[in-house]
Amino acid sequence: ALESLTWDMIMPVVSKYLESVDRLHSRTHWKPDTSATHCSGCDAKFSFFNRKHHCRYCGNIFCSQHAPEVLGVRLCSRTRIFMLLCTLRNLVLGLSFFNCLCSLVNT
């Protein structure tokens, strides 16, 4: 079962989730730009060429490599792994993807 899962199978579910989460469309939980001089993922120094990007879910500040766009939304690696694991867990248990993640959105 799990061996046959592909990213193409999971992405439509993740896409629906991303559309439903208000947190991803708000900036109130973002860390201020001035609070970071280095990427939270790799500790690379920010500069004119290495720009700051906020993870839309957690609000931390990363370089473009560590907060790439996923379906048009910048997400850090930790958030993407969390979404993937939650999706897999719910597929195995037959649970709703939305119940798992929506309950954790405001944490």
Backbone as a printed PyTorch tensor [residue, N CA C, xyz], in Angstrom:
tensor([[[ 0.8290, -1.1970,  0.0000],
         [ 0.0000,  0.0000,  0.0000],
         [ 0.8660,  1.2510,  0.0000]],

        [[ 1.6890,  1.4280,  1.0240],
         [ 2.5320,  2.6200,  1.0850],
         [ 3.5690,  2.6470, -0.0280]],

        [[ 4.0260,  1.4590, -0.4330],
         [ 5.0460,  1.3980, -1.4740],
         [ 4.5220,  1.9460, -2.8030]],

        [[ 3.2130,  1.8700, -3.0110],
         [ 2.6400,  2.2990, -4.2780],
         [ 2.2540,  3.7800, -4.2920]],

        [[ 2.3990,  4.4810, -3.1540],
         [ 2.0790,  5.9010, -3.1130],
         [ 3.1280,  6.7140, -3.8580]],

        [[ 2.6740,  7.6840, -4.5980],
         [ 3.5850,  8.5950, -5.2880],
         [ 3.2450, 10.0200, -4.8990]],

        [[ 4.1830, 10.9210, -5.1420],
         [ 3.9590, 12.3390, -4.8530],
         [ 2.7610, 12.8540, -5.6470]],

        [[ 2.5760, 12.3580, -6.8640],
         [ 1.4420, 12.7790, -7.6920],
         [ 0.1090, 12.3860, -7.0570]],

        [[ 0.0840, 11.3230, -6.3010],
         [-1.1390, 10.9000, -5.6200],
         [-1.4140, 11.7750, -4.3960]],

        [[-0.3570, 12.2250, -3.7430],
         [-0.4910, 12.9850, -2.5020],
         [-0.7380, 14.4710, -2.7690]],

        [[-0.1620, 15.0080, -3.8370],
         [-0.2300, 16.4430, -4.0800],
         [-1.6440, 17.0020, -4.1930]],

        [[-2.6060, 16.3310, -4.8190],
         [-3.9550, 16.8990, -4.8530],
         [-4.5560, 17.1020, -3.4560]],

        [[-4.2540, 16.1870, -2.5460],
         [-4.7460, 16.3130, -1.1740],
         [-4.0610, 17.4890, -0.4910]],

        [[-2.7470, 17.5940, -0.6530],
         [-1.9980, 18.6990, -0.0610],
         [-2.4780, 20.0180, -0.6480]],

        [[-2.7400, 20.0570, -1.9440],
         [-3.2130, 21.2710, -2.6050],
         [-4.5270, 21.7460, -1.9980]],

        [[-5.4510, 20.8320, -1.7740],
         [-6.7350, 21.1950, -1.1570],
         [-6.5160, 21.7380,  0.2490]],

        [[-5.5880, 21.1190,  0.9790],
         [-5.2950, 21.5950,  2.3300],
         [-4.7320, 23.0110,  2.2970]],

        [[-3.7730, 23.2560,  1.4110],
         [-3.1560, 24.5730,  1.3400],
         [-4.1820, 25.6530,  1.0360]],

        [[-5.1340, 25.3430,  0.1880],
         [-6.1730, 26.3080, -0.1520],
         [-7.0650, 26.6170,  1.0460]],

        [[-7.1730, 25.6870,  1.9770],
         [-8.1090, 25.8410,  3.0850],
         [-7.5110, 26.4990,  4.3260]],

        [[-6.2280, 26.6900,  4.3730],
         [-5.5860, 27.1510,  5.6030],
         [-5.3820, 28.6660,  5.5910]],

        [[-6.1160, 29.3390,  6.4630],
         [-6.0010, 30.7940,  6.5600],
         [-4.6110, 31.2240,  7.0020]],

        [[-3.9690, 30.4130,  7.8200],
         [-2.6420, 30.7530,  8.3410],
         [-1.6550, 31.0280,  7.2110]],

        [[-1.8000, 30.2990,  6.1060],
         [-0.8820, 30.4720,  4.9900],
         [-1.0900, 31.7950,  4.2730]],

        [[-2.2240, 32.4390,  4.5150],
         [-2.5310, 33.6980,  3.8430],
         [-2.3800, 34.8960,  4.7650]],

        [[-1.9070, 34.6650,  5.9610],
         [-1.7320, 35.7220,  6.9490],
         [-0.2460, 35.9310,  7.2160]],

        [[ 0.1090, 37.1270,  7.6010],
         [ 1.5090, 37.4050,  7.9450],
         [ 1.6860, 37.7030,  9.4270]],

        [[ 0.6290, 37.5720, 10.1980],
         [ 0.6920, 37.9570, 11.6060],
         [ 1.6400, 37.0850, 12.4170]],

        [[ 1.8720, 35.8500, 12.0090],
         [ 2.7560, 34.9370, 12.7480],
         [ 4.1840, 34.9330, 12.2060]],

        [[ 4.4580, 35.7430, 11.1870],
         [ 5.8010, 35.7840, 10.6030],
         [ 6.7740, 36.4790, 11.5440]],

        [[ 7.9980, 35.9580, 11.5780],
         [ 9.0620, 36.6540, 12.2910],
         [ 9.3990, 37.9300, 11.5210]],

        [[ 9.7380, 38.9930, 12.2240],
         [10.1200, 40.2280, 11.5150],
         [11.3840, 40.0090, 10.6800]],

        [[11.4460, 40.6150,  9.5120],
         [12.6280, 40.4940,  8.6480],
         [13.9080, 40.8630,  9.3870]],

        [[13.8180, 41.8560, 10.2490],
         [15.0110, 42.3350, 10.9550],
         [15.5330, 41.3390, 11.9890]],

        [[14.7230, 40.3300, 12.3320],
         [15.1460, 39.3700, 13.3650],
         [16.0890, 38.2940, 12.8250]],

        [[16.2600, 38.2170, 11.5070],
         [17.0980, 37.1560, 10.9350],
         [18.1790, 37.7250, 10.0340]],

        [[19.3950, 37.2780, 10.2820],
         [20.5150, 37.6280,  9.4100],
         [21.0080, 36.4040,  8.6470]],

        [[20.5550, 35.2180,  9.0900],
         [20.9650, 33.9490,  8.4860],
         [19.7490, 33.0350,  8.3060]],

        [[19.8300, 32.1360,  7.3400],
         [18.7680, 31.1680,  7.0510],
         [18.5790, 30.2260,  8.2380]],

        [[17.3190, 29.9780,  8.5990],
         [17.0130, 29.0450,  9.6850],
         [17.3020, 27.6020,  9.3060]],

        [[17.4390, 27.3200,  8.0050],
         [17.6810, 25.9570,  7.5450],
         [19.1390, 25.6010,  7.3710]],

        [[19.9370, 26.5660,  6.8850],
         [21.3330, 26.2300,  6.5790],
         [22.3280, 27.2200,  7.1650]],

        [[21.8500, 28.2500,  7.8150],
         [22.6920, 29.2580,  8.4530],
         [23.4670, 30.1220,  7.4540]],

        [[23.0540, 30.1140,  6.1790],
         [23.6920, 30.9880,  5.1810],
         [23.3020, 32.4340,  5.4780]],

        [[24.2610, 33.3190,  5.3260],
         [24.0160, 34.7390,  5.5810],
         [23.1630, 35.3340,  4.4620]],

        [[22.1790, 36.1470,  4.8460],
         [21.3420, 36.8120,  3.8620],
         [22.0860, 38.0010,  3.2710]],

        [[21.8340, 38.2510,  1.9990],
         [22.4790, 39.3500,  1.2910],
         [21.5630, 39.8150,  0.1680]],

        [[22.0620, 40.6970, -0.6700],
         [21.3060, 41.1650, -1.8250],
         [20.9630, 39.9980, -2.7460]],

        [[21.8740, 39.0320, -2.8580],
         [21.6780, 37.8840, -3.7430],
         [20.9980, 36.7020, -3.0510]],

        [[21.2070, 36.5550, -1.7490],
         [20.5910, 35.4760, -0.9720],
         [19.4770, 36.0950, -0.1230]],

        [[18.2820, 36.1350, -0.6940],
         [17.1730, 36.8600, -0.0900],
         [16.4450, 36.0500,  0.9830]],

        [[15.7140, 36.7810,  1.8270],
         [14.9180, 36.1750,  2.8920],
         [13.5510, 35.7610,  2.3500]],

        [[13.0910, 34.5870,  2.8040],
         [11.7670, 34.1020,  2.4490],
         [11.1220, 33.5040,  3.6920]],

        [[ 9.8810, 33.8350,  3.9290],
         [ 9.1550, 33.2950,  5.0790],
         [ 8.4290, 32.0150,  4.6890]],

        [[ 8.5140, 31.0100,  5.5610],
         [ 7.6460, 29.8440,  5.4310],
         [ 6.2470, 30.3330,  5.7830]],

        [[ 5.2910, 30.0910,  4.9010],
         [ 3.9390, 30.5900,  5.1240],
         [ 3.2350, 29.8850,  6.2730]],

        [[ 3.7310, 28.7300,  6.6660],
         [ 3.0970, 28.0040,  7.7600],
         [ 3.7140, 28.3660,  9.1130]],

        [[ 5.0300, 28.2120,  9.2490],
         [ 5.6540, 28.4330, 10.5580],
         [ 6.0980, 29.8740, 10.7890]],

        [[ 6.3220, 30.6350,  9.7000],
         [ 6.7090, 32.0280,  9.8430],
         [ 8.2000, 32.2700,  9.9940]],

        [[ 9.0000, 31.1980, 10.0660],
         [10.4530, 31.3660, 10.1590],
         [11.0190, 31.8660,  8.8320]],

        [[12.2540, 32.3240,  8.8640],
         [12.8770, 32.9450,  7.6920],
         [13.9760, 32.0310,  7.1480]],

        [[13.9190, 31.7900,  5.8300],
         [14.8210, 30.8700,  5.1580],
         [15.3380, 31.4690,  3.8520]],

        [[16.4000, 30.8580,  3.3120],
         [16.8350, 31.1740,  1.9560],
         [15.8950, 30.4490,  0.9910]],

        [[15.9910, 30.7520, -0.2870],
         [15.0630, 30.1550, -1.2590],
         [15.2230, 28.6370, -1.3620]],

        [[16.4120, 28.1330, -1.0660],
         [16.6370, 26.6920, -1.1310],
         [15.8760, 25.9600, -0.0170]],

        [[15.7480, 26.5950,  1.1400],
         [15.1230, 25.9370,  2.2850],
         [13.6660, 26.3320,  2.5030]],

        [[13.1300, 27.2020,  1.6440],
         [11.6940, 27.5160,  1.6560],
         [11.2370, 27.6720,  0.2090]],

        [[11.2990, 26.5780, -0.5520],
         [10.8840, 26.6680, -1.9580],
         [ 9.3600, 26.7770, -2.0730]],

        [[ 8.9170, 27.1760, -3.2420],
         [ 7.4760, 27.2450, -3.4800],
         [ 6.9240, 25.8520, -3.7590]],

        [[ 5.8470, 25.5120, -3.0780],
         [ 5.1250, 24.2640, -3.2940],
         [ 3.7120, 24.6800, -3.6570]],

        [[ 3.3150, 24.4170, -4.8940],
         [ 1.9960, 24.8270, -5.3760],
         [ 1.7770, 26.3210, -5.1850]],

        [[ 2.8330, 27.1070, -5.3970],
         [ 2.7270, 28.5530, -5.2960],
         [ 2.8200, 29.1190, -3.8930]],

        [[ 3.1310, 28.2680, -2.9020],
         [ 3.2330, 28.7060, -1.5120],
         [ 4.6060, 28.3120, -0.9790]],

        [[ 5.3100, 29.2630, -0.3560],
         [ 6.6300, 28.9420,  0.2070],
         [ 6.4640, 28.1870,  1.5140]],

        [[ 7.0850, 27.0010,  1.5690],
         [ 7.0270, 26.1700,  2.7600],
         [ 8.4170, 25.6410,  3.0700]],

        [[ 8.7820, 25.6360,  4.3530],
         [10.0760, 25.0910,  4.7510],
         [10.0360, 23.5680,  4.7280]],

        [[11.1830, 22.9540,  4.8290],
         [11.2910, 21.4890,  4.7820],
         [10.5070, 20.8240,  5.9020]],

        [[10.5800, 21.3810,  7.0980],
         [ 9.8850, 20.7830,  8.2450],
         [ 8.3730, 20.7530,  8.0010]],

        [[ 7.8270, 21.8360,  7.4630],
         [ 6.3970, 21.8900,  7.1790],
         [ 6.0180, 20.8960,  6.0940]],

        [[ 6.8420, 20.7990,  5.0360],
         [ 6.5420, 19.8680,  3.9500],
         [ 6.5950, 18.4270,  4.4420]],

        [[ 7.5590, 18.0960,  5.2950],
         [ 7.6560, 16.7430,  5.8550],
         [ 6.4530, 16.4630,  6.7450]],

        [[ 6.0730, 17.4370,  7.5510],
         [ 4.9080, 17.2900,  8.4170],
         [ 3.6640, 16.9830,  7.5900]],

        [[ 3.4470, 17.7310,  6.5140],
         [ 2.2730, 17.5080,  5.6630],
         [ 2.3090, 16.1300,  5.0140]],

        [[ 3.4770, 15.7180,  4.5620],
         [ 3.6150, 14.4110,  3.9220],
         [ 3.3290, 13.2880,  4.9190]],

        [[ 3.9160, 13.3670,  6.1160],
         [ 3.7060, 12.3310,  7.1270],
         [ 2.2500, 12.2670,  7.5740]],

        [[ 1.6390, 13.4140,  7.7170],
         [ 0.2400, 13.4420,  8.1260],
         [-0.6390, 12.8210,  7.0350]],

        [[-0.3290, 13.1220,  5.7850],
         [-1.0770, 12.5420,  4.6680],
         [-0.9290, 11.0260,  4.6580]],

        [[ 0.2930, 10.5340,  4.7990],
         [ 0.5370,  9.0880,  4.8030],
         [-0.1690,  8.4070,  5.9660]],

        [[-0.0720,  9.0240,  7.1380],
         [-0.7280,  8.4630,  8.3280],
         [-2.2250,  8.3260,  8.0920]],

        [[-2.8300,  9.3590,  7.5650],
         [-4.2770,  9.3320,  7.3740],
         [-4.7010,  8.3930,  6.2560]],

        [[-3.8640,  8.2530,  5.2250],
         [-4.1730,  7.2850,  4.1760],
         [-4.1630,  5.8640,  4.7350]],

        [[-3.1810,  5.5680,  5.5780],
         [-3.0650,  4.2350,  6.1690],
         [-4.2260,  3.9660,  7.1260]],

        [[-4.5990,  4.9620,  7.9330],
         [-5.6460,  4.7790,  8.9340],
         [-7.0500,  5.0520,  8.3990]],

        [[-7.1240,  5.5450,  7.1630],
         [-8.4280,  5.8590,  6.5830],
         [-9.0750,  7.0810,  7.1970]],

        [[-8.2540,  8.0010,  7.7070],
         [-8.7640,  9.2130,  8.3490],
         [-8.7810, 10.3740,  7.3650]],

        [[-9.4700, 11.4220,  7.7430],
         [-9.5010, 12.6300,  6.9250],
         [-8.2060, 13.3950,  7.0870]],

        [[-7.6000, 13.7780,  5.9800],
         [-6.3820, 14.5870,  5.9910],
         [-6.6270, 15.9070,  6.7000]],

        [[-7.7950, 16.4950,  6.4750],
         [-8.0980, 17.8150,  7.0170],
         [-8.2110, 17.8020,  8.5350]],

        [[-8.7520, 16.7280,  9.1150],
         [-8.8890, 16.6640, 10.5720],
         [-7.5390, 16.7390, 11.2600]],

        [[-6.5650, 16.0520, 10.7400],
         [-5.2330, 16.0190, 11.3490],
         [-4.5780, 17.3910, 11.3180]],

        [[-4.5110, 17.9810, 10.1340],
         [-3.7680, 19.2210,  9.9860],
         [-4.5220, 20.4430, 10.4860]],

        [[-5.8140, 20.4980, 10.2420],
         [-6.5640, 21.6870, 10.6370],
         [-6.5760, 21.8630, 12.1530]],

        [[-6.4900, 20.7760, 12.8910],
         [-6.4480, 20.8840, 14.3450],
         [-5.1130, 21.4320, 14.8350]],

        [[-4.0860, 21.3620, 13.9960],
         [-2.7560, 21.8200, 14.4050],
         [-2.3770, 23.1700, 13.8170]],

        [[-3.2200, 23.7520, 13.0030],
         [-2.8880, 24.9840, 12.2910],
         [-2.5460, 26.1170, 13.2190]],

        [[-3.2560, 26.2670, 14.3000],
         [-3.0550, 27.4080, 15.1930],
         [-2.1260, 27.1180, 16.3590]],

        [[-1.3470, 26.0390, 16.2590],
         [-0.4190, 25.7180, 17.3490],
         [ 0.8860, 26.4220, 17.1370]]])
